[in-house]
Amino acid sequence: MRAITIPEPGEADALVPTTDEPTPMPGAGEVLIKVAAAGVNRADVMQRKGFYPPPAGASALPGLEVSGVIEALGADVTGWVIGDEVCALIDGGGYAEYTVAPAAQCLPVPARVSLVDAAGLPEVVCTVWSNVFLTANLQPGEVFLVHGGSSGIGTMAIQLAKQVGATVAVTAGSAEKLEACRALGADILINYREQDFVEEITAATGGAGANVILDVVGAKYLERNVTALATAGRLVVIGLLGGVKAELNLNTLLSKRAAVIATSLRARPAAEKATIVAAVREHVWPLVERGAVTPVVQRTYPLEQAADAHREMESSAHIGKLLLTL
């Protein structure tokens, strides 16, 4: 089958198209999906560079989310039939003509969303729902700050937070990106190249701070994020673009009775992922079905142009999701 391989870690050209990758077979509890599109994520870039190896037993091919049509069922699969259009959260293998997915990590393609665009939903929706709502327990009326508001995760986080009645603050690096965030419902717009997000959040909240912060930067922002938190605030770190080590004044954390939480999605046990997907289907899918929440797709690339998609991802020029199509 057609696929994108990574023979050796490196820059974008380390992504090598092939036409003779073995087609996977679904095991017990799995389905085989003929892929229509695959989402491009920062985790794929990190894997390509050799910094984020796939979990034990997962495909070595990149790609953590796909959409497509079920071609075959493994043993003990219920609730799906051959021909169903689905999107799925997977451990790897999405940059390919066929991939396998746990049946419990599949979702029906929602009404109002095309089969291709649906590939941009599973990773971001599961990431946002698990971290912002299941872990940080964002509540109506709270202030939510998301760094990188124009990213795939950021655009989804804005929409879902607004649906629960939160006040949403975002950071982004250009007026164009901030305008895109405003159009999705963001209330407080911060250009991190020109403004200090701690000062802006403090001023916008009358000194109270943000109740929940979703951060992809990591070490570089740790101390400032904690400073920006409200009393009993929750900082959830899901990325390390700004490094892995930082000092933190624990007295600041103690005085606020605040929490710093670090999580990842890919390495979670299958049962946990199934629980997250089930919660997404119950709580988020109805919002997508009626058009209240939509995937934001910047551009699609043919599978064989995966390297170009990675270059655009690393340039941070995009707004929303980048997809590979077959």
C-alpha positions as CSV (number, residue, x, y, z in Angstrom):
1,M,0.0,0.0,0.0
2,R,1.0,3.7,-0.3
3,A,2.5,5.1,2.9
4,I,4.9,7.6,4.3
5,T,7.9,6.1,6.1
6,I,10.7,7.5,8.3
7,P,13.8,5.4,7.5
8,E,16.0,7.8,9.5
9,P,15.0,10.6,11.8
10,G,15.6,14.1,10.5
11,E,14.1,17.2,8.8
12,A,11.0,17.1,6.7
13,D,12.7,15.2,3.8
14,A,13.1,12.3,6.2
15,L,9.4,11.5,5.3
16,V,9.8,9.1,2.4
17,P,6.8,8.0,0.3
18,T,6.6,4.3,-0.6
19,T,4.1,2.1,-2.5
20,D,5.0,-1.3,-1.0
21,E,4.3,-1.0,2.7
22,P,2.5,-4.1,3.9
23,T,-1.2,-3.6,4.4
24,P,-2.1,-4.1,8.1
25,M,-4.6,-6.6,9.3
26,P,-7.1,-5.8,12.1
27,G,-6.7,-7.8,15.3
28,A,-9.4,-8.6,17.9
29,G,-11.4,-5.5,18.7
30,E,-9.9,-3.5,15.7
31,V,-11.2,-2.3,12.3
32,L,-9.3,-1.8,9.1
33,I,-9.9,1.7,7.6
34,K,-9.3,2.7,4.0
35,V,-7.9,6.1,4.7
36,A,-9.5,9.2,3.1
37,A,-7.4,11.7,5.0
38,A,-4.9,11.9,8.0
39,G,-4.4,14.8,10.4
40,V,-0.9,16.3,10.7
41,N,0.1,17.0,14.3
42,R,3.1,18.4,16.2
43,A,3.6,14.9,17.6
44,D,4.2,13.6,14.0
45,V,6.9,16.2,13.7
46,M,8.5,15.1,16.9
47,Q,8.4,11.5,15.8
48,R,10.0,12.4,12.5
49,K,12.8,14.1,14.4
50,G,13.4,11.0,16.6
51,F,12.1,12.6,19.8
52,Y,8.7,10.8,20.1
53,P,8.9,7.1,19.4
54,P,5.6,5.2,19.0
55,P,4.3,3.2,21.9
56,A,5.2,-0.5,22.1
57,G,3.2,-2.5,19.5
58,A,2.1,0.6,17.5
59,S,2.8,1.2,13.9
60,A,6.1,2.8,13.1
61,L,4.4,5.0,10.5
62,P,3.4,8.5,11.6
63,G,-0.2,9.7,11.9
64,L,-2.4,9.8,15.0
65,E,-5.8,10.5,13.5
66,V,-7.6,9.5,10.2
67,S,-10.9,9.5,8.5
68,G,-12.1,6.9,6.0
69,V,-14.3,3.9,5.4
70,I,-14.2,0.6,7.3
71,E,-12.9,-2.2,5.0
72,A,-12.7,-5.1,7.4
73,L,-13.6,-6.0,11.0
74,G,-11.5,-7.9,13.5
75,A,-12.9,-10.5,15.9
76,D,-15.3,-9.3,18.6
77,V,-16.0,-6.0,16.9
78,T,-19.6,-4.7,17.5
79,G,-21.3,-1.5,16.6
80,W,-19.6,-1.1,13.3
81,V,-20.1,-2.6,9.8
82,I,-18.1,-2.7,6.7
83,G,-18.7,0.5,4.7
84,D,-19.2,2.8,7.7
85,E,-17.6,6.2,7.4
86,V,-15.5,6.9,10.5
87,C,-12.8,9.0,12.0
88,A,-10.5,7.5,14.5
89,L,-7.9,8.2,17.1
90,I,-4.9,5.8,16.6
91,D,-1.5,5.2,18.1
92,G,0.3,5.5,14.7
93,G,0.0,4.5,11.1
94,G,-2.2,7.2,9.8
95,Y,0.0,8.3,6.9
96,A,-1.0,5.4,4.8
97,E,-3.6,4.0,2.4
98,Y,-4.9,1.6,5.1
99,T,-4.6,1.7,8.9
100,V,-6.1,-0.2,11.8
101,A,-7.8,1.4,14.7
102,P,-9.4,0.1,17.9
103,A,-13.1,0.0,17.3
104,A,-13.6,1.8,20.6
105,Q,-11.5,4.7,19.3
106,C,-13.6,5.2,16.2
107,L,-16.3,7.9,15.8
108,P,-18.9,8.3,13.1
109,V,-18.3,11.1,10.6
110,P,-20.6,13.8,11.9
111,A,-23.3,15.4,9.8
112,R,-22.2,18.8,8.4
113,V,-18.5,17.5,8.2
114,S,-17.0,16.1,5.0
115,L,-15.2,12.7,5.1
116,V,-11.9,14.5,4.5
117,D,-12.3,17.3,7.1
118,A,-13.4,14.7,9.7
119,A,-9.7,13.6,9.9
120,G,-9.0,16.9,11.7
121,L,-11.3,16.1,14.6
122,P,-10.2,13.0,16.7
123,E,-6.8,14.2,18.0
124,V,-7.8,17.8,18.8
125,V,-11.2,17.0,20.2
126,C,-9.9,14.2,22.4
127,T,-7.0,16.3,23.6
128,V,-9.1,19.3,24.5
129,W,-12.0,17.3,26.0
130,S,-9.7,15.1,28.2
131,N,-7.5,18.0,29.4
132,V,-9.7,21.0,29.6
133,F,-12.9,19.3,30.8
134,L,-12.2,15.9,32.3
135,T,-8.9,16.9,33.9
136,A,-9.1,20.7,34.6
137,N,-12.9,20.7,35.0
138,L,-13.5,24.0,33.3
139,Q,-16.8,25.5,34.5
140,P,-19.3,28.0,33.1
141,G,-18.2,31.6,34.0
142,E,-14.5,30.7,34.5
143,V,-11.6,32.3,32.5
144,F,-9.8,29.9,30.2
145,L,-6.5,30.8,28.6
146,V,-5.2,28.8,25.7
147,H,-1.7,29.4,24.3
148,G,-1.5,29.0,20.5
149,G,-5.1,29.8,20.0
150,S,-4.9,29.6,16.2
151,S,-3.5,26.0,16.2
152,G,-5.6,23.0,15.6
153,I,-5.9,22.4,19.4
154,G,-6.5,26.1,20.0
155,T,-9.3,26.5,17.5
156,M,-11.1,23.6,19.0
157,A,-10.5,24.7,22.6
158,I,-11.9,28.1,21.9
159,Q,-15.1,26.6,20.5
160,L,-15.7,24.1,23.2
161,A,-14.9,26.5,26.0
162,K,-17.4,29.0,24.6
163,Q,-20.0,26.2,24.4
164,V,-19.8,25.7,28.2
165,G,-20.0,29.4,28.9
166,A,-16.3,30.2,29.7
167,T,-14.5,33.5,29.0
168,V,-11.8,32.6,26.6
169,A,-8.4,34.3,26.3
170,V,-5.8,33.3,23.6
171,T,-2.3,34.0,22.7
172,A,-1.2,34.1,19.1
173,G,1.6,35.7,17.1
174,S,-0.1,37.9,14.5
175,A,-3.2,40.1,14.0
176,E,-4.5,37.6,11.4
177,K,-4.3,34.7,13.8
178,L,-5.9,36.7,16.6
179,E,-8.7,37.7,14.2
180,A,-9.3,34.0,13.4
181,C,-9.6,33.4,17.2
182,R,-12.0,36.3,17.7
183,A,-14.2,34.9,14.9
184,L,-14.4,31.6,16.8
185,G,-15.5,33.3,19.9
186,A,-12.3,34.3,21.8
187,D,-12.9,37.2,24.2
188,I,-9.4,38.3,25.2
189,L,-6.8,38.5,22.4
190,I,-3.1,38.6,23.2
191,N,-0.3,39.0,20.7
192,Y,2.5,37.3,22.5
193,R,5.1,39.0,20.3
194,E,4.0,42.5,21.4
195,Q,2.2,42.0,24.8
196,D,2.9,40.2,28.0
197,F,0.2,37.6,28.6
198,V,0.5,37.8,32.4
199,E,-0.1,41.5,32.4
200,E,-3.0,41.2,29.9
201,I,-4.8,38.4,31.7
202,T,-4.3,40.2,35.0
203,A,-5.7,43.4,33.6
204,A,-8.6,41.8,31.8
205,T,-9.7,39.8,34.9
206,G,-9.4,42.7,37.4
207,G,-6.4,40.9,39.0
208,A,-8.1,37.6,39.4
209,G,-6.2,35.6,36.7
210,A,-7.2,32.6,34.6
211,N,-8.9,29.6,36.2
212,V,-7.6,27.2,33.6
213,I,-4.6,27.5,31.3
214,L,-3.9,25.0,28.4
215,D,-0.2,25.2,27.5
216,V,1.8,23.7,24.7
217,V,5.0,25.7,25.5
218,G,6.3,24.0,28.6
219,A,9.3,25.2,30.5
220,K,9.6,28.7,29.0
221,Y,6.1,29.6,30.2
222,L,5.9,27.6,33.5
223,E,6.6,30.4,36.0
224,R,4.6,33.0,34.1
225,N,1.7,30.6,33.7
226,V,1.6,30.0,37.4
227,T,1.7,33.8,38.0
228,A,-1.3,34.2,35.6
229,L,-3.4,31.6,37.4
230,A,-6.3,32.5,39.6
231,T,-6.8,31.1,43.1
232,A,-7.5,27.4,42.8
233,G,-6.4,27.7,39.1
234,R,-5.4,24.7,37.0
235,L,-2.5,24.7,34.6
236,V,-2.4,21.8,32.1
237,V,0.8,21.3,30.2
238,I,0.4,19.2,27.0
239,G,3.5,20.3,25.0
240,L,7.1,21.2,25.4
241,L,7.8,23.6,22.5
242,G,9.6,25.9,24.9
243,G,11.8,23.3,26.7
244,V,11.5,20.7,29.4
245,K,13.2,22.1,32.4
246,A,12.3,25.2,34.5
247,E,12.4,26.5,38.0
248,L,9.2,27.2,39.9
249,N,8.6,29.1,43.1
250,L,6.4,26.6,44.9
251,N,5.3,29.3,47.3
252,T,3.4,31.0,44.5
253,L,1.6,27.7,43.8
254,L,0.9,27.2,47.4
255,S,-0.5,30.7,48.0
256,K,-2.9,30.2,45.1
257,R,-3.8,26.6,46.1
258,A,-3.3,25.9,42.4
259,A,-2.3,22.8,40.4
260,V,0.1,22.1,37.6
261,I,-0.8,19.0,35.6
262,A,1.1,17.5,32.7
263,T,-0.6,15.0,30.5
264,S,-0.2,13.2,27.1
265,L,-2.8,11.3,25.0
266,R,-0.9,8.9,22.8
267,A,0.7,6.8,25.6
268,R,-2.5,6.3,27.6
269,P,-3.8,2.8,28.0
270,A,-6.4,1.7,25.4
271,A,-9.2,1.6,28.1
272,E,-8.6,5.3,29.0
273,K,-8.6,6.3,25.3
274,A,-11.9,4.4,24.8
275,T,-13.4,6.3,27.8
276,I,-12.3,9.6,26.3
277,V,-13.7,8.8,22.9
278,A,-17.0,7.7,24.4
279,A,-17.2,11.0,26.3
280,V,-16.4,12.9,23.2
281,R,-19.2,11.1,21.3
282,E,-21.7,11.9,24.1
283,H,-20.8,15.5,24.8
284,V,-19.0,17.0,21.7
285,W,-20.5,15.1,18.7
286,P,-24.0,16.6,19.2
287,L,-22.3,20.1,19.0
288,V,-20.5,19.2,15.8
289,E,-23.7,17.6,14.3
290,R,-25.6,20.9,14.7
291,G,-22.8,23.1,13.5
292,A,-22.0,24.7,16.8
293,V,-18.4,23.4,16.7
294,T,-16.6,22.8,13.5
295,P,-13.1,21.6,12.4
296,V,-10.9,24.4,11.1
297,V,-8.9,23.2,8.2
298,Q,-6.2,25.4,6.7
299,R,-5.0,23.2,3.8
300,T,-4.9,19.7,2.5
301,Y,-1.9,18.1,0.9
302,P,-1.7,14.8,-1.1
303,L,-0.1,12.1,1.0
304,E,3.1,12.1,-1.1
305,Q,3.6,15.8,-0.1
306,A,3.7,15.0,3.6
307,A,7.1,16.8,3.8
308,D,5.6,20.0,2.6
309,A,2.8,19.7,5.2
310,H,5.4,19.3,7.9
311,R,7.3,22.3,6.7
312,E,4.1,24.4,7.0
313,M,3.4,22.9,10.4
314,E,6.9,23.9,11.6
315,S,6.6,27.4,10.1
316,S,3.6,28.0,12.5
317,A,2.0,30.0,9.7
318,H,-1.1,27.9,9.5
319,I,-4.5,28.5,11.3
320,G,-6.2,25.3,12.3
321,K,-5.5,21.9,10.9
322,L,-3.3,20.5,8.1
323,L,-4.5,17.3,6.4
324,L,-3.0,14.7,4.1
325,T,-5.4,13.2,1.5
326,L,-5.4,10.0,-0.4
